[in-house]
Amino acid sequence: MSTGLISRRGLSIVELLIGMVILAIVGMGLTRIMVSQARYYDHQKKGNLARNVSRGPLNRVVSDLRMVEATAGIVSASSTAITARVPYAMGVVCVSNGTGTHISLLPVDSAMYAGPGFTGYAWRNGAGVYRYVETGALHNDGDLTACNAAGITTLSSDSARVVRITPILTDTASVGTPVFLYRKITYEFKSSLAIPGTIGLFRTIVSTGASEELSAPYESTAKFRFFVGSSKTAQDAVPASLSTLRGLELNMTGNSERIASGATQKERAPFITAVFFKNRLN
């Protein structure tokens, strides 16, 4: 028994063309959505990178500058560079003898204490004014028994220590006189090494010359401004006497390294913050 072939109706050229047109329209719509999402993601990513430029080094800058002693802690200043005497260990006098002045330090972060760049020390006289010693300043291990004899307990179990500083403090520095060790550090906005053609923020230890680029790129308007006396408004001009400085305003508007897809300029993250010195009498 033979069975005849059953004829089937296939797609016509017109139907095929219509299907391809519909598919192309749907594809174009999906492509536009994907392109739009990719641009949005790139825009968000570049914006985050711009914000990270400003916020990344903030803890480092603030932790250094807020501890600066107000009357003589800033050594030099301009709109783009600040050099400060940054305390990193504090303590009190135990005794002065022929070998030097023995100091009982408060507990301090071991990494911070062991960092390079010791510049000098400062002590507070009876009038509440800090006197700085840099020329020939040295510090070595001190004598714990000398502090015990003076009735000063050292919290050695909590990373405190006793050090001996020279030159010896004068006789007006008695038992219990506050003393701190410091490093001279420069913060500066200048041409970036990591991203040529842009501005970076650098941290330099003056005594060693070791310089670190903390972040980049910043806008060319990045700068320091100055709080003088009791004023709540920062000024652009460097005060005639740096002893009147009581804080700094940091204008740190960051940029993205590259232009986001579909944009015409780099993303920017406006950022302004202030640091007021803690060690101040007025």
C-alpha positions as CSV (number, residue, x, y, z in Angstrom):
1,M,0.0,0.0,0.0
2,S,1.5,3.3,-1.0
3,T,0.9,6.6,0.8
4,G,1.1,9.8,-1.2
5,L,3.2,12.7,0.0
6,I,1.3,15.3,2.0
7,S,2.2,18.8,0.9
8,R,3.0,21.4,3.6
9,R,2.9,25.1,3.3
10,G,6.3,26.7,4.3
11,L,7.3,30.3,5.0
12,S,7.0,32.8,2.3
13,I,9.7,35.3,1.6
14,V,7.4,38.1,2.8
15,E,6.8,36.3,6.1
16,L,10.5,35.7,6.6
17,L,11.3,39.4,5.9
18,I,8.6,40.5,8.4
19,G,10.1,38.2,11.0
20,M,13.6,39.5,10.5
21,V,12.3,43.1,10.7
22,I,10.5,42.4,14.0
23,L,13.6,40.6,15.4
24,A,15.8,43.6,14.4
25,I,13.5,46.0,16.2
26,V,13.5,43.9,19.3
27,G,17.3,43.5,19.1
28,M,17.8,47.3,18.7
29,G,15.6,47.9,21.8
30,L,17.6,45.4,23.8
31,T,20.9,46.8,22.5
32,R,19.9,50.3,23.6
33,I,19.0,49.1,27.0
34,M,22.3,47.3,27.4
35,V,24.2,50.4,26.2
36,S,22.3,52.6,28.5
37,Q,22.9,50.3,31.5
38,A,26.6,50.0,30.6
39,R,26.9,53.8,30.5
40,Y,25.1,54.2,33.7
41,Y,27.4,51.6,35.4
42,D,30.4,53.3,34.0
43,H,29.2,56.7,35.2
44,Q,28.6,55.3,38.7
45,K,32.0,53.7,38.7
46,K,33.8,56.9,37.7
47,G,31.9,58.9,40.2
48,N,32.9,56.4,43.0
49,L,36.5,56.6,41.9
50,A,36.4,60.4,42.0
51,R,35.0,60.3,45.6
52,N,37.6,57.8,46.6
53,V,40.3,60.2,45.5
54,S,39.2,62.7,48.1
55,R,38.2,60.4,50.8
56,G,40.9,57.8,50.5
57,P,43.7,59.8,52.3
58,L,41.4,61.6,54.6
59,N,42.1,59.5,57.7
60,R,45.8,59.8,57.2
61,V,45.7,63.6,56.8
62,V,43.3,64.2,59.7
63,S,45.1,61.9,62.1
64,D,48.3,63.8,61.5
65,L,47.1,67.4,61.4
66,R,44.6,67.3,64.3
67,M,47.3,66.5,66.8
68,V,49.5,69.5,65.8
69,E,50.2,71.9,68.6
70,A,48.6,75.2,67.8
71,T,51.1,77.9,68.6
72,A,54.2,76.5,66.9
73,G,53.1,73.2,65.2
74,I,52.9,74.7,61.7
75,V,56.4,75.4,60.4
76,S,55.5,76.7,56.9
77,A,52.3,77.2,55.0
78,S,51.0,78.1,51.5
79,S,47.9,77.4,49.6
80,T,49.4,74.2,48.2
81,A,51.8,73.0,50.9
82,I,51.8,72.6,54.7
83,T,54.8,71.6,56.9
84,A,53.8,70.6,60.4
85,R,55.4,69.2,63.5
86,V,53.3,66.1,64.0
87,P,53.3,64.4,67.5
88,Y,53.4,60.6,67.5
89,A,54.2,59.8,71.2
90,M,53.4,61.7,74.4
91,G,54.5,61.3,77.9
92,V,55.7,63.1,81.1
93,V,59.1,63.8,82.6
94,C,60.4,61.3,85.2
95,V,63.9,62.7,86.0
96,S,66.8,64.5,84.4
97,N,70.3,63.3,85.1
98,G,73.7,63.2,83.6
99,T,72.6,60.8,80.8
100,G,69.6,62.9,79.7
101,T,66.0,63.4,80.5
102,H,64.0,60.2,81.1
103,I,60.4,60.3,79.8
104,S,57.5,57.9,80.6
105,L,55.5,57.6,77.4
106,L,51.8,56.8,77.2
107,P,50.8,53.7,75.2
108,V,51.3,54.3,71.5
109,D,50.7,52.3,68.3
110,S,53.8,50.3,67.8
111,A,53.8,50.8,64.0
112,M,53.5,54.6,64.4
113,Y,56.2,54.7,67.0
114,A,58.6,52.6,64.9
115,G,58.1,54.7,61.8
116,P,61.1,56.7,60.5
117,G,61.5,60.4,60.8
118,F,62.0,61.4,64.4
119,T,62.7,65.2,64.2
120,G,62.7,66.4,67.8
121,Y,60.7,66.8,71.0
122,A,58.7,69.5,72.7
123,W,57.9,70.2,76.3
124,R,55.4,72.5,78.0
125,N,56.7,75.1,80.4
126,G,54.9,76.6,83.4
127,A,53.2,79.2,81.2
128,G,51.6,76.5,79.1
129,V,53.9,77.3,76.1
130,Y,55.6,74.4,74.2
131,R,59.3,74.7,73.6
132,Y,60.7,72.8,70.7
133,V,64.1,71.1,70.5
134,E,65.4,69.9,67.1
135,T,69.1,70.6,66.8
136,G,71.0,67.5,68.0
137,A,67.8,66.0,69.4
138,L,68.1,62.2,70.1
139,H,66.0,59.6,71.9
140,N,67.1,56.2,73.2
141,D,65.9,53.6,75.6
142,G,65.4,55.1,79.1
143,D,65.7,53.9,82.6
144,L,62.4,52.4,84.0
145,T,63.8,52.4,87.6
146,A,64.3,56.2,87.3
147,C,60.6,56.6,86.6
148,N,59.6,54.2,89.4
149,A,61.7,56.2,91.8
150,A,60.0,59.4,90.8
151,G,56.6,57.8,91.5
152,I,55.6,57.5,87.8
153,T,54.2,54.2,86.7
154,T,54.8,53.2,83.1
155,L,52.2,51.0,81.4
156,S,54.7,48.8,79.7
157,S,52.3,45.9,79.4
158,D,50.1,48.2,77.2
159,S,52.9,49.2,74.7
160,A,54.1,52.1,76.8
161,R,57.8,52.7,77.3
162,V,60.5,54.8,78.9
163,V,62.8,56.8,76.6
164,R,65.8,59.1,77.3
165,I,66.0,62.3,75.3
166,T,68.9,64.6,74.8
167,P,69.8,67.5,75.0
168,I,68.7,67.5,78.6
169,L,65.6,69.6,79.4
170,T,66.2,72.7,81.5
171,D,65.6,72.8,85.3
172,T,62.2,74.3,84.7
173,A,61.0,71.0,83.3
174,S,60.1,69.1,86.5
175,V,58.6,65.7,87.3
176,G,55.3,65.4,85.4
177,T,56.1,68.0,82.8
178,P,54.3,67.0,79.5
179,V,56.6,66.1,76.6
180,F,55.9,64.8,73.1
181,L,58.1,63.4,70.3
182,Y,57.3,64.6,66.8
183,R,58.0,64.2,63.1
184,K,58.2,67.1,60.7
185,I,55.8,66.2,57.8
186,T,54.9,68.1,54.6
187,Y,51.5,67.7,52.8
188,E,51.5,69.1,49.3
189,F,49.4,69.3,46.2
190,K,51.6,69.1,43.2
191,S,52.0,67.3,39.8
192,S,51.1,63.7,40.1
193,L,53.6,61.0,39.4
194,A,51.0,58.2,39.2
195,I,48.7,60.0,36.7
196,P,50.8,62.5,34.7
197,G,49.2,65.7,33.8
198,T,47.0,65.8,36.9
199,I,47.4,67.0,40.6
200,G,48.2,64.6,43.4
201,L,48.4,64.9,47.2
202,F,51.9,64.0,48.6
203,R,53.0,63.2,52.1
204,T,56.8,63.8,52.8
205,I,58.8,63.0,55.9
206,V,61.1,66.0,56.0
207,S,64.0,64.4,57.9
208,T,64.3,61.4,55.5
209,G,63.0,63.0,52.3
210,A,60.7,59.9,51.8
211,S,57.7,61.0,49.8
212,E,54.4,59.1,49.2
213,E,51.7,60.1,46.7
214,L,48.5,59.5,48.7
215,S,46.0,59.9,45.9
216,A,45.2,61.5,42.5
217,P,43.8,63.1,40.5
218,Y,42.5,66.3,42.0
219,E,41.2,69.4,40.3
220,S,43.7,72.2,39.9
221,T,41.8,74.2,42.5
222,A,42.8,71.8,45.3
223,K,44.3,73.8,48.1
224,F,44.6,74.6,51.8
225,R,42.8,77.5,53.5
226,F,43.4,78.8,57.0
227,F,41.4,79.2,60.2
228,V,42.9,82.1,62.2
229,G,42.3,82.8,65.8
230,S,38.6,82.1,66.8
231,S,37.2,82.7,63.3
232,K,34.8,80.1,62.1
233,T,35.5,81.1,58.4
234,A,38.6,80.0,56.6
235,Q,40.6,82.5,54.7
236,D,42.8,82.1,51.6
237,A,45.6,84.3,52.8
238,V,48.4,82.7,54.9
239,P,48.4,84.6,58.2
240,A,51.4,86.8,58.9
241,S,52.0,84.8,62.1
242,L,51.6,81.1,61.9
243,S,51.2,81.0,65.6
244,T,47.6,82.3,65.1
245,L,46.6,79.3,63.0
246,R,44.0,77.1,64.7
247,G,43.0,74.8,61.9
248,L,43.0,74.1,58.2
249,E,40.4,73.8,55.5
250,L,41.1,71.2,52.8
251,N,39.6,71.7,49.4
252,M,40.1,68.3,47.9
253,T,37.7,68.0,44.9
254,G,38.6,64.7,43.2
255,N,38.3,63.7,39.6
256,S,37.9,60.4,37.9
257,E,41.0,59.2,36.0
258,R,39.0,58.8,32.7
259,I,35.9,60.1,31.1
260,A,32.9,57.9,31.5
261,S,31.3,56.4,28.4
262,G,28.9,58.9,26.8
263,A,30.2,61.8,28.9
264,T,32.1,64.8,27.8
265,Q,34.3,65.4,30.9
266,K,35.7,63.5,33.8
267,E,33.5,62.9,36.8
268,R,34.2,65.2,39.8
269,A,33.4,64.8,43.5
270,P,33.4,68.2,45.3
271,F,34.8,67.7,48.8
272,I,35.7,70.2,51.5
273,T,36.6,69.4,55.1
274,A,38.3,71.0,58.0
275,V,40.8,70.0,60.6
276,F,41.1,71.9,63.9
277,F,44.1,71.5,66.1
278,K,43.5,69.8,69.4
279,N,46.5,71.0,71.3
280,R,45.4,74.6,71.7
281,L,45.0,77.0,74.7
282,N,42.6,79.5,73.0
